């Protein structure tokens, strides 16, 4: 089975179904089951958890199996959409960089029958038959160019034009009293405030494949330099949901 190492506490967040977006600088083409393994290292961002809670989290073991539904973005900034997290027996796994493979015999879904086989990605023939048998309404579902995000969560609906997207985002921002991001072809193009006006650009800082905690606006470059100096390695500045704009050296 394919596996991916994730630092705690985010491996636990994925296993709990709380974290459904995984940010990586690289993408994958094969969707389907993915084993999440808790790295032996702990992320600098404890995501609001206390030191006592962090100390109880398992390290260096398998924590769950998730389904990768799709991967959005462009080279340098990808978002993996995860769903249906199933906890597995905490078996020790030696992690590796990027995607690696773990014997299926080590993966045991907690509470599942021993004879239950893990779902594998459908073959091209099976996928073709599924499309042929799909209802016409499903096959004709509109493909929106503009979609919406509230924080890291994708919102239902979408629009085909920028004007329509701006209006719908303004309505959602006002009704929810939060900022709504408008995404076009995987890139953040605007963030609309509850007042219906565009917010200042939001950026993320990337430490290799890891997204550093926080959202940055006008202070993105100064914060990138601070992190680069502290960590002693290059830090990339990226749009909130898009391409890498610059890399700051230590």
Number of C-alpha atoms within 10 A of each C-alpha: 16 15 22 20 23 24 20 26 25 20 24 21 13 26 22 16 14 12 18 22 18 18 20 20 19 16 19 13 7 11 17 18 22 20 26 26 30 29 24 16 12 18 16 11 15 15 13 9 11 9 9 8 11 15 13 8 13 19 22 20 20 29 27 26 28 21 20 21 14 16 22 18 21 18 13 18 24 24 22 21 20 23 21 17 23 21 23 21 15 20 14 15 17 15 21 13 8 13 13 14 13 16 9 12 7 15 20 22 19 13 10 13 9 9 6 9 11 14 9 12 13 12 9 9 8 11 12 12 11 12 12 11 10 11 10 10 8 9 11 8 8 12 11 14 15 22 24 25 18 16 12 14 12 15 14 8 13 20 21 14 12 14 9 13 23 22 14 21 26 24 18 20 22 17 10 12 12 16 23 28 29 25 22 22 14 20 20 23 18 21 24 24 21 19 14 19 14 17 16 13 15 19 23 21 26 24 18 14 14 15 19 18 14 9 13 21 15 11 11 18 19 12 17 26 20 15 21 19 15 10 12 12 15 18 26 24 22 22 19 23 26 24 19 20 11 13 18 18 14 15
